[in-house]
Amino acid sequence: MAASLLLVLGSSQLACQQQRSSDRLTVASAGRIVSLDPAQASTTGTLQLLSALGDTLYRRSKNGTLTPQLAAAQPQLSDGGRTVEIPLRRDVLFHDGSRFDADAMAFSLRRFLRIGTQSYVVGDRIESIETPTPFLLRLRLSRPSSSLESLLTSPYLTPVSPTAYADHRDRFLNDRFIGTGPYKLTRFNATQQRLTPFPEYWGETPSNGGLDLVNLSNSTALFGALRSGEVDVLLSDSIDEDQRLALDRRAKQGLLLESSGPALTIGYVTLLSNAPPLHNQLVRRALAHSLDRDLISRRVSHGQRQPLRSLIPPALRGGASEPWPTYAPATARRLLQQAGYCQGKPLNVPFTYRSNVPSDRLMALTWQAQLRRDLQDCIKLNLEGVESTTVYRQLGEGAFKAVMLDWGGTYPDPEAFLVPLLSCNRSQGSLCEAGEAVSSGSFWTRPGLELALRRSDSLLGQQRLQQLARVDAIAAQGAAYLPVWLVTPKAWAQTDLDRPRFDGSGLLQLSQLKKRSAQARGL
């Protein structure tokens, strides 16, 4: 192995790599895996790993079709949409040999609702969980929910073995995972996981002999390892933008295989709306007009990250609505003057970027330089880099005036992007006191916004999309968030593999990674 990757992985991981059989594959990505518990999962890397170790009731195909996985058929609705019955497969085993059935699914759902850090995705929609027969799950809802089908595809609802988690009903199990997926976990630490095919898997057998997943933050080491052939597959969130561009070029030259998934991750700025100076809506709106997304996209990503003026990815909007304003420095100046700034009194904005995310730093530097060019007498952006885990831990405490973040919805639905940023359980005027708007660091809401979100969940089709677009537009007026760009997930693979494939949720289908036969490679 190359010296760079050897130094990063260390001797114990090196031994693991040297022993892997020819049909085992190494997949590299960025970031550490802190917890394997679906009730605590939050990062893309963790959700990607859970997709290989576990199953969900349903999955979205790339064309958006709802496909039964652990469910045996489509959900059946009755009682005006307030009762949902889900027949379950009868041939599924957990990795510990215990049977998957309605009781096991109910155990996992109740556990998530009780301790899940992301349990807000379900909210108060589920009143009760029933198991009338061994392989029938019945959900009693507080109200009809048009987003429930998409919610049932979320990795957060991945079932775990009640036997293995009997002592962890009310607490997390971080370093083990016992699910129903195509792979079993045979080794785990924060920077490497070893996966072995589960011989009793109910579905299609994995196309490879197992996986070694490597999680690092050293972009140069990962880039070099892919180029030298020590890594079979590399995910795009792992590397710097210049290196991503270099890999794109190598793919065009036929030296690598490249695949793209649905663009379901947004990059955005959160503005703290409950304290000076960003408590002033005029100031937040001025910042919204000051952002040159096209310039930032070119400078940071060579145009690979699409400029974004909505909290909802285009693939989920059902239309072209982009309610956030376009770049207009003259309008920004006028708004700042109305707020008492410019001409000797600049607005000082502390801007935090995640120091371990290279694109964040480039975005911050580009915006800072652009503001110096356009609005030097009106705005001063003061930059500070903070490691991402610290950012996430302190975000809900109101620690950051303005901070660059990203979000990938945990299921492919507009609601999965709006609720985590806008939902508010208790408020006074435009100040959110409890809810996801607090956890997301903005503390912003508006009277009627929560009701508008809830109303969208009772609508169907185009009416629902129009209602969600109205919620998006309300958020644009409040300007407590500034959408910046849209990220398309990519994977690069060695040319002796089949081309990698993504599912409809933007996750790489790890079990379908495989090496091509010698005949297919022309050998």
C-alpha positions in Angstrom: 0.0 0.0 0.0 1.1 3.6 -0.6 3.0 5.2 2.3 0.3 7.9 2.7 -2.5 5.4 3.3 -0.3 3.3 5.5 0.4 6.2 7.8 -3.3 7.0 8.1 -4.6 3.5 8.5 -2.0 2.1 10.9 -0.6 -1.3 11.3 -3.8 -3.1 12.6 -5.9 -1.9 9.7 -3.0 -2.6 7.3 -3.1 -6.3 8.3 -6.8 -6.4 7.7 -6.3 -5.0 4.2 -3.5 -7.4 3.3 -5.6 -10.4 4.3 -8.6 -9.5 2.2 -9.5 -12.0 -0.5 -9.6 -11.0 -4.1 -13.4 -10.5 -4.2 -13.4 -8.3 -1.1 -13.6 -4.6 -2.0 -12.3 -1.5 -0.2 -14.7 1.5 -0.1 -13.3 4.8 1.1 -15.2 7.9 2.4 -14.7 10.8 4.7 -15.6 11.2 8.4 -15.6 9.0 11.5 -18.5 6.6 12.4 -19.3 7.5 16.0 -22.4 5.3 16.5 -24.0 2.5 14.6 -27.3 2.8 16.4 -30.2 3.8 14.0 -31.7 5.8 16.8 -28.6 8.0 16.9 -27.4 8.0 13.3 -27.1 11.4 11.7 -24.2 11.5 9.2 -24.3 10.4 5.6 -21.5 7.9 6.3 -23.4 6.3 9.1 -26.6 6.0 7.0 -24.6 4.6 4.1 -23.2 1.9 6.4 -26.7 1.1 7.9 -28.0 0.6 4.3 -25.6 -2.4 4.0 -26.1 -3.8 7.5 -29.9 -3.4 7.7 -33.1 -3.1 5.7 -36.0 -0.7 5.8 -39.7 -1.5 5.2 -39.6 0.2 1.8 -37.0 1.8 -0.5 -37.3 4.4 -3.2 -36.0 3.3 -6.6 -34.1 5.9 -8.7 -37.3 6.7 -10.6 -39.1 7.4 -7.3 -41.1 4.1 -7.1 -41.9 2.9 -3.6 -40.5 -0.7 -3.4 -41.3 -3.2 -0.6 -38.2 -4.4 1.2 -39.0 -5.9 4.6 -42.7 -5.2 3.8 -44.4 -7.8 1.7 -46.6 -5.4 -0.2 -47.6 -1.7 -0.4 -49.1 -0.2 2.8 -52.9 -0.4 3.0 -54.8 2.6 4.3 -58.2 2.7 5.9 -60.2 4.9 8.4 -59.7 7.9 6.2 -55.9 7.4 6.1 -55.5 7.2 9.9 -54.8 3.4 9.9 -51.9 1.9 8.0 -51.4 -1.8 7.7 -48.1 -3.2 6.5 -47.8 -6.9 5.7 -44.3 -8.2 6.4 -42.0 -10.8 4.8 -42.0 -14.2 6.6 -38.5 -15.3 5.5 -36.3 -12.7 7.3 -33.7 -13.4 10.0 -31.6 -11.1 12.1 -27.9 -11.5 12.1 -28.1 -13.3 15.5 -30.5 -15.9 14.0 -33.7 -14.5 15.6 -36.8 -14.0 13.5 -37.9 -10.7 12.1 -41.6 -10.3 12.5 -44.2 -7.6 13.5 -43.1 -7.7 17.2 -39.5 -7.0 16.2 -40.5 -4.1 13.9 -42.8 -2.7 16.6 -39.9 -3.0 19.1 -37.6 -1.0 16.8 -40.2 1.7 16.0 -41.1 2.2 19.7 -37.4 2.3 20.6 -36.7 5.0 18.0 -39.7 7.1 19.1 -38.6 6.8 22.7 -34.8 7.6 22.4 -34.2 8.6 18.7 -32.2 11.8 18.3 -34.1 12.4 15.1 -37.5 11.2 16.3 -38.9 14.5 15.2 -39.1 13.0 11.7 -42.1 11.0 13.0 -43.3 13.7 15.4 -46.7 13.0 16.9 -48.1 11.3 13.8 -48.1 7.7 15.2 -50.5 7.3 18.1 -50.0 3.6 18.5 -48.2 0.6 17.0 -50.1 -2.7 16.9 -49.2 -6.3 15.9 -52.6 -8.0 15.3 -50.9 -11.0 13.7 -47.2 -12.2 13.7 -46.5 -10.7 10.3 -48.8 -7.7 10.2 -47.8 -4.2 11.5 -50.6 -1.7 12.1 -50.0 2.0 12.7 -52.7 4.2 14.1 -52.1 7.8 13.1 -53.2 11.0 14.8 -54.0 12.4 11.4 -53.7 11.3 7.7 -50.1 11.7 6.6 -49.2 12.0 2.9 -45.5 11.8 3.7 -45.7 8.6 5.6 -44.8 6.4 2.7 -41.5 8.2 2.2 -40.9 8.2 5.9 -41.1 4.4 5.9 -38.0 4.4 3.7 -35.8 6.2 6.3 -32.7 4.4 7.6 -33.7 5.7 11.1 -36.5 3.1 11.0 -34.1 0.2 10.3 -35.2 -2.7 12.6 -32.8 -4.1 15.1 -33.0 -7.5 16.9 -35.0 -7.3 20.1 -32.9 -10.1 21.5 -29.6 -8.4 20.9 -31.0 -5.0 22.0 -32.9 -6.2 25.1 -30.6 -4.3 27.4 -30.6 -1.3 25.1 -34.3 -0.5 24.9 -33.7 2.9 26.4 -30.0 3.6 25.6 -27.8 3.5 22.5 -25.7 0.6 21.3 -22.9 2.4 19.5 -20.3 -0.2 18.6 -22.4 -3.1 17.4 -25.2 -3.6 15.0 -27.6 -6.6 14.7 -30.0 -6.1 11.8 -31.3 -8.0 8.8 -29.1 -6.6 6.0 -27.0 -8.4 3.3 -23.9 -8.0 5.4 -22.9 -8.7 9.0 -20.5 -6.5 10.9 -17.4 -8.4 11.9 -15.1 -5.6 12.9 -15.8 -2.0 14.0 -13.9 1.1 14.9 -14.5 4.8 14.1 -12.3 4.7 11.0 -12.8 1.2 9.6 -15.5 -1.4 9.4 -15.3 -4.9 8.1 -18.5 -6.4 6.5 -19.0 -10.0 5.6 -22.0 -11.4 3.6 -24.8 -12.7 5.7 -25.4 -16.3 4.5 -29.0 -16.3 5.7 -30.0 -13.1 4.0 -33.5 -13.2 2.6 -32.7 -11.2 -0.5 -30.2 -11.1 -3.3 -26.7 -12.3 -2.3 -24.1 -9.5 -2.3 -22.1 -9.4 -5.5 -18.8 -9.2 -3.7 -17.1 -11.3 -1.0 -17.3 -8.6 1.6 -16.4 -4.9 2.2 -13.7 -3.0 4.1 -15.0 0.5 4.7 -12.4 3.1 5.4 -13.4 6.5 6.9 -10.8 9.2 6.8 -10.5 13.0 6.7 -7.2 13.0 4.8 -8.3 13.9 1.2 -4.8 13.6 -0.3 -4.3 10.1 1.1 -7.7 8.9 -0.2 -7.1 10.5 -3.6 -3.7 8.9 -4.0 -5.0 5.5 -2.8 -7.7 5.5 -5.5 -5.3 6.5 -8.2 -2.8 3.7 -7.1 -5.5 1.1 -6.9 -5.4 0.4 -3.2 -9.0 1.6 -2.9 -11.6 0.1 -5.1 -14.3 2.7 -4.7 -14.2 6.3 -3.4 -17.2 8.4 -2.5 -17.2 12.1 -3.5 -17.8 13.6 -0.1 -14.3 12.3 0.8 -12.1 14.7 -1.2 -11.3 18.3 -2.0 -12.9 20.0 -5.0 -9.7 20.2 -7.1 -9.2 16.4 -6.6 -12.8 15.8 -7.4 -12.3 17.6 -10.7 -9.1 15.6 -11.4 -11.0 12.3 -10.9 -13.8 13.5 -13.2 -11.1 14.1 -15.9 -9.6 10.7 -15.3 -13.0 9.1 -15.7 -13.5 10.9 -19.0 -10.1 9.5 -20.1 -11.3 6.0 -19.3 -9.0 5.5 -16.3 -11.8 5.3 -13.8 -15.5 4.6 -13.7 -17.8 7.4 -12.4 -21.4 7.3 -11.2 -23.8 10.0 -9.9 -26.8 9.7 -7.7 -29.8 12.0 -7.2 -28.8 15.4 -5.8 -30.4 15.4 -2.4 -27.9 17.3 -0.2 -28.1 21.0 0.2 -25.4 23.4 1.5 -26.7 26.4 3.4 -25.9 29.1 5.9 -27.8 29.3 9.2 -28.2 32.8 10.7 -28.9 33.2 14.5 -32.2 35.2 14.5 -32.6 35.6 18.3 -29.7 37.9 19.1 -28.0 41.0 17.6 -27.2 41.8 14.9 -29.0 39.1 12.9 -32.2 39.4 14.9 -33.0 42.2 12.5 -34.9 40.8 9.5 -33.6 43.7 7.3 -30.0 42.6 8.0 -30.8 38.9 7.2 -32.5 39.9 4.0 -29.5 42.1 3.1 -27.2 39.0 3.5 -29.5 37.0 1.3 -29.1 39.6 -1.4 -25.4 39.8 -0.9 -24.6 36.2 -1.8 -23.2 35.6 -5.3 -24.0 31.9 -5.6 -22.7 31.7 -9.2 -19.3 33.0 -8.3 -19.1 30.8 -5.2 -20.0 27.7 -7.3 -17.3 28.5 -9.9 -14.6 29.4 -7.4 -15.3 26.5 -4.9 -16.4 23.6 -7.1 -15.5 24.6 -10.7 -19.3 24.8 -11.3 -19.9 21.2 -10.0 -22.1 22.4 -7.1 -25.3 23.9 -8.6 -26.3 27.3 -7.1 -29.5 26.9 -5.0 -32.2 29.3 -3.9 -34.5 26.9 -2.1 -34.4 24.6 0.9 -35.9 21.9 -1.3 -33.8 20.1 -3.9 -35.1 20.6 -7.4 -35.7 16.9 -7.9 -38.3 17.0 -5.1 -40.0 20.3 -5.8 -42.2 19.4 -8.6 -41.6 22.8 -10.2 -39.1 25.6 -10.7 -39.9 27.7 -7.6 -36.8 29.3 -6.1 -38.0 31.9 -3.6 -34.7 33.1 -2.2 -33.5 36.3 -3.9 -30.8 36.5 -6.6 -27.5 38.3 -6.0 -28.3 42.0 -5.8 -25.6 44.1 -4.0 -27.5 47.4 -4.5 -30.5 46.0 -2.8 -28.3 44.6 0.0 -26.8 48.1 0.5 -30.2 49.8 0.6 -31.4 47.3 3.3 -28.3 47.7 5.4 -28.6 51.5 5.2 -32.2 51.2 6.4 -30.9 49.1 9.3 -28.4 51.8 10.2 -25.2 50.4 8.6 -22.7 51.5 5.9 -20.9 54.8 5.6 -18.6 54.4 8.6 -20.6 51.7 10.5 -20.1 48.3 8.9 -22.1 45.2 9.9 -19.6 42.8 11.6 -20.7 39.2 11.1 -18.8 36.3 12.7 -19.0 33.5 10.1 -18.1 29.9 11.2 -17.1 27.2 8.7 -16.4 23.6 9.5 -12.6 23.4 9.5 -12.6 19.7 8.4 -14.8 20.4 5.4 -12.6 21.9 2.6 -15.5 23.3 0.6 -16.8 25.2 3.6 -13.5 27.1 4.0 -13.4 27.9 0.3 -17.0 29.1 0.4 -16.2 31.4 3.4 -13.1 32.9 1.8 -15.0 33.5 -1.5 -17.9 35.2 0.2 -15.6 37.3 2.3 -13.6 38.5 -0.8 -16.8 39.1 -2.7 -18.2 41.3 0.1 -15.0 43.2 0.3 -15.4 43.9 -3.4 -19.1 44.8 -3.4 -20.0 46.1 0.1 -16.7 46.9 1.9 -18.2 49.8 3.8 -21.3 47.9 4.8 -20.3 44.3 5.8 -17.3 42.7 7.3 -17.2 38.9 7.4 -15.0 37.6 10.2 -14.1 34.0 9.6 -13.5 31.2 12.2 -13.0 27.5 11.5 -14.5 25.0 14.0 -14.3 21.2 13.7 -17.7 19.8 12.6 -18.5 17.7 15.7 -18.1 20.8 17.8 -20.4 22.8 15.5 -23.1 20.1 15.7 -22.8 19.9 19.5 -23.1 23.6 20.0 -25.5 24.6 17.2 -28.7 24.4 19.3 -27.1 26.5 22.1 -27.0 29.5 19.8 -23.2 29.5 19.7 -22.8 30.7 16.1 -24.0 33.9 14.5 -23.7 32.5 11.0 -22.5 29.0 10.2 -22.1 27.0 7.0 -23.8 23.6 7.1 -25.2 20.9 4.8 -28.2 18.6 5.0 -29.3 15.5 3.2 -32.9 14.5 3.8 -33.2 11.0 5.4 -35.9 10.1 3.0 -36.6 11.6 -0.5 -39.4 14.1 0.3 -39.6 17.9 0.6 -40.8 17.5 4.1 -37.4 15.9 5.1 -35.7 19.2 4.3 -38.2 21.7 5.7 -39.2 20.1 9.0 -35.6 19.7 10.3 -35.0 23.4 9.8 -38.4 25.0 10.4 -40.5 22.9 12.7 -41.2 24.6 16.0 -43.2 23.2 19.0 -43.3 26.3 21.1 -42.8 29.9 20.1 -43.4 33.6 20.9 -43.9 35.6 17.7 -41.0 34.9 15.4 -38.8 33.4 18.2 -38.8 29.6 18.4 -38.3 28.4 22.0 -38.4 24.6 21.4 -38.3 22.5 18.3 -36.1 21.8 15.3 -35.6 25.5 14.5 -33.8 25.6 17.8 -31.7 22.5 17.2 -30.8 23.8 13.7 -29.4 27.0 15.3 -31.7 29.7 13.8 -34.3 30.0 16.5 -36.6 31.5 13.8 -40.2 30.8 13.1 -43.3 32.7 12.1 -46.9 32.6 13.4 -48.8 30.0 11.3 -45.6 28.3 9.9 -46.0 25.2 11.9 -49.6 24.9 10.9 -48.7 25.3 7.3 -46.2 22.5 7.6 -48.8 20.2 9.2 -51.4 21.1 6.6 -49.0 20.0 3.8 -49.0 16.5 5.4 -52.8 16.2 4.8 -52.6 17.1 1.1 -51.7 14.9 -1.9 -50.0 15.4 -5.2 -49.6 18.8 -6.7 -51.6 20.5 -3.9 -49.1 19.2 -1.4 -46.1 20.3 -3.4 -47.7 23.8 -3.8 -48.3 24.0 0.0 -44.6 23.0 0.7 -43.5 25.6 -1.9 -45.5 28.2 0.1 -43.7 27.1 3.3 -40.4 27.4 1.4 -41.3 31.0 0.4 -42.2 31.9 4.0 -38.8 30.7 5.0 -37.2 32.8 2.3 -38.9 36.0 3.6 -37.6 35.2 7.1 -34.1 34.7 5.7 -32.9 32.8 8.7 -31.3 30.3 6.3 -29.4 31.1 3.1 -29.4 28.1 0.6 -26.0 28.1 -1.2 -25.6 25.1 -3.4 -26.8 21.6 -4.3 -24.5 18.6 -4.0 -24.6 15.6 -6.4 -23.2 12.5 -4.8 -20.6 10.7 -6.9 -18.6 7.5 -6.7 -15.4 6.6 -8.6 -14.4 3.0 -9.1 -11.5 1.1 -10.6 -12.1 0.0 -14.2 -12.1 -3.7 -13.2 -15.4 -3.2 -11.4 -18.9 -2.8 -12.7 -20.1 0.8 -12.6 -21.4 1.7 -9.1 -25.1 2.5 -8.7 -27.0 4.8 -6.3 -30.6 4.2 -5.0 -33.4 6.8 -5.0 -32.2 8.2 -1.7 -28.8 9.0 -2.9 -27.0 6.1 -1.2 -24.5 3.9 -2.9 -25.7 0.3 -3.4 -22.8 -1.4 -1.6 -24.1 -4.9 -2.0 -24.1 -4.5 -5.8 -20.4 -3.5 -6.1 -18.5 -6.2 -7.9 -15.5 -6.9 -10.0 -16.0 -7.6 -13.7 -15.1 -11.0 -15.1 -11.9 -11.3 -17.1 -14.0 -11.9 -20.2 -16.0 -8.7 -19.6 -12.7 -6.8 -19.2 -11.5 -8.2 -22.5 -8.7 -10.3 -20.9 
